[in-house]
Amino acid sequence: MTQNLGQIIEANGGIFSRRQALDCGETDRVLAIAVREGVLVRLRRGFYVPAADPSSKHVLHARAALTAQRGRVALTGVSAAALHGFAIHDTSLEVVHLVRLDGGSTRTEAGIVHHGTRQDIEDEIGSYQHPRVRS
């Protein structure tokens, strides 16, 4: 893809249209190959986004997990590291890691590991663009 398309993608928050791609010199064939190879994801007819790397995808799952919680929790471990933008190597990003701040017990459920703590760690929790994070 051309530099101009990269600038368009950045300016549009990661989304671009087929028309914008064609205006930048791309072809329908190139777009189709990019979708088939997993480089692009087709959102709807005529609109695409670059495929997310595993760490970015994990952050989206982590934000969703935080939102779905009823008790007080914060991201921890690899989930907190991914949110902070650290490079993650040789570690599974299939499971979101949360630390329980409500005194709840450790448990695992549907892609989320709830880590319990016996200490009051409230002062160690930071905020990073709204999610609570324990590094």
Helices and strands as residue ranges (DSSP letters): H 3-11, E 16-17, H 18-23, H 28-36, E 40-44, E 47-50, H 54-68, E 73-76, H 77-83, E 96-100, E 107-109, E 112-115, G 122-124, E 126-127, E 132-134
